[in-house]
Amino acid sequence: MNALDLTPVFRSAIGFDRMANLVDSLMTGSNLDSQSNWPPYNIEKSGNNHYRITMAVAGFGEEDIDVTVHDQMLIVRGKQDEQTNKANTYLYRGIAGRNFERRFQLADFIEVVGASMKNGLLHVELQREVPEAMKPRKIDISTFDNSASSKAKKVTKE
């Protein structure tokens, strides 16, 4: 009884495939269960249109991290060279060096501006870029010309 079938709603909605997939993944919990808690991350908002995702990726270098955007999904992957890890013998390993993949669903008009690493933290900069056609615009109200209305009345009377 936990599943909610939204098929009738999306049957008549055209162009909402991404929304349907997002609702479906949230309802089934597949998106939540498939990701572990590692690596930890923060999502910050600075200003109205600027965001930053900060991930703690200690032990990973810039060459070990892959940041891609595909179908409004930000995918951050970390993969370390297994040969380097096998060459060392650890007496205690408290710094997790396992491979990871973290996914973030991006809203409409969110663009990835760039990514940088500093002090073991990966920073991914995001910005909302609303197209001019989608922004609200003011419509000027013109004044009504009385002479034009009197001409229109004369035409309708005759």
TIPATI-232862 format. One record per residue (C-alpha): x, y, z. Coordinates in nm, 3 decimals. Layout:
BEGIN
REC|X|Y|Z
...
***
This chain:
BEGIN
REC|0.000|0.000|0.000
REC|0.304|0.229|0.015
REC|0.321|0.265|-0.363
REC|0.124|0.543|-0.524
REC|0.040|0.486|-0.890
REC|0.059|0.815|-1.080
REC|0.021|0.657|-1.423
REC|-0.322|0.816|-1.491
REC|-0.181|1.161|-1.416
REC|0.124|1.124|-1.639
REC|-0.078|0.955|-1.915
REC|-0.229|1.292|-2.008
REC|0.079|1.504|-1.930
REC|0.319|1.552|-2.218
REC|0.681|1.649|-2.169
REC|0.695|1.574|-1.797
REC|0.901|1.256|-1.829
REC|1.180|1.384|-1.606
REC|0.929|1.485|-1.339
REC|0.762|1.145|-1.361
REC|1.095|0.968|-1.318
REC|1.185|1.188|-1.022
REC|0.852|1.126|-0.847
REC|0.879|0.754|-0.920
REC|1.233|0.730|-0.777
REC|1.129|0.924|-0.467
REC|0.825|0.702|-0.410
REC|1.017|0.378|-0.449
REC|1.310|0.505|-0.243
REC|1.553|0.362|-0.496
REC|1.745|0.687|-0.516
REC|1.784|0.710|-0.139
REC|1.878|0.350|-0.068
REC|2.133|0.318|-0.346
REC|2.359|0.592|-0.206
REC|2.568|0.551|0.102
REC|2.650|0.829|0.345
REC|3.000|0.856|0.207
REC|3.155|1.095|0.119
REC|2.994|1.359|0.340
REC|2.885|1.680|0.169
REC|2.735|2.023|0.227
REC|2.503|2.221|0.002
REC|2.532|2.596|0.048
REC|2.327|2.880|-0.097
REC|2.488|3.220|-0.136
REC|2.268|3.483|-0.291
REC|1.954|3.416|-0.488
REC|2.109|3.220|-0.773
REC|2.440|3.077|-0.649
REC|2.494|2.736|-0.490
REC|2.796|2.533|-0.383
REC|2.830|2.163|-0.313
REC|3.130|2.083|-0.093
REC|3.239|1.719|-0.059
REC|3.501|1.583|0.180
REC|3.725|1.371|-0.045
REC|4.037|1.323|0.165
REC|4.290|1.097|-0.006
REC|4.163|1.169|-0.357
REC|4.354|1.384|-0.604
REC|4.213|1.591|-0.888
REC|4.295|1.310|-1.130
REC|4.089|1.065|-0.919
REC|3.767|1.272|-0.930
REC|3.527|1.290|-1.225
REC|3.247|1.551|-1.231
REC|2.988|1.519|-1.510
REC|2.640|1.651|-1.586
REC|2.396|1.437|-1.781
REC|2.018|1.487|-1.813
REC|1.997|1.738|-1.527
REC|2.190|1.498|-1.303
REC|2.523|1.601|-1.149
REC|2.739|1.290|-1.104
REC|3.056|1.301|-0.893
REC|3.273|0.989|-0.909
REC|3.588|0.913|-0.718
REC|3.813|0.627|-0.820
REC|4.157|0.562|-0.683
REC|4.424|0.352|-0.845
REC|4.405|0.008|-0.682
REC|4.775|-0.060|-0.753
REC|4.876|0.224|-0.520
REC|4.651|0.094|-0.241
REC|4.781|-0.265|-0.277
REC|5.143|-0.151|-0.265
REC|5.098|-0.010|0.088
REC|5.040|-0.214|0.403
REC|4.819|-0.034|0.650
REC|4.832|-0.106|1.022
REC|4.524|0.111|1.066
REC|4.322|0.277|0.791
REC|4.092|0.549|0.920
REC|4.080|0.751|0.598
REC|3.832|0.587|0.368
REC|3.982|0.542|0.024
REC|3.699|0.350|-0.135
REC|3.554|0.442|-0.471
REC|3.230|0.639|-0.469
REC|2.959|0.782|-0.687
REC|2.730|1.059|-0.564
REC|2.436|1.189|-0.771
REC|2.251|1.519|-0.737
REC|1.929|1.595|-0.926
REC|1.953|1.949|-1.065
REC|1.650|2.173|-1.099
REC|1.564|2.350|-1.421
REC|1.807|2.622|-1.530
REC|2.080|2.514|-1.281
REC|2.419|2.514|-1.452
REC|2.750|2.385|-1.320
REC|2.990|2.678|-1.332
REC|3.306|2.499|-1.221
REC|3.476|2.269|-0.974
REC|3.789|2.304|-0.761
REC|3.975|2.116|-0.488
REC|4.141|2.264|-0.182
REC|4.252|2.101|0.143
REC|4.078|1.769|0.070
REC|3.747|1.936|-0.017
REC|3.586|1.930|-0.361
REC|3.383|2.244|-0.435
REC|3.129|2.236|-0.719
REC|2.989|2.579|-0.806
REC|2.633|2.601|-0.941
REC|2.430|2.890|-1.072
REC|2.068|2.935|-1.173
REC|2.057|3.084|-1.525
REC|1.696|3.165|-1.613
REC|1.664|3.247|-1.987
REC|1.536|3.593|-2.074
REC|1.225|3.442|-2.233
REC|1.134|3.279|-1.900
REC|1.190|3.586|-1.681
REC|0.893|3.801|-1.586
REC|0.851|4.106|-1.804
REC|0.646|4.418|-1.762
REC|0.374|4.486|-2.016
REC|0.309|4.853|-2.082
REC|-0.052|4.962|-2.073
REC|-0.138|5.199|-2.351
REC|-0.391|5.479|-2.316
REC|-0.722|5.447|-2.496
REC|-0.763|5.698|-2.778
REC|-1.114|5.854|-2.767
REC|-1.109|5.952|-3.134
REC|-1.056|5.590|-3.234
REC|-1.349|5.476|-3.019
REC|-1.582|5.738|-3.170
REC|-1.487|5.618|-3.520
REC|-1.563|5.264|-3.416
REC|-1.903|5.366|-3.280
REC|-1.989|5.548|-3.603
REC|-1.908|5.242|-3.809
REC|-2.126|5.017|-3.598
REC|-2.424|5.261|-3.609
REC|-2.440|5.276|-3.984
***
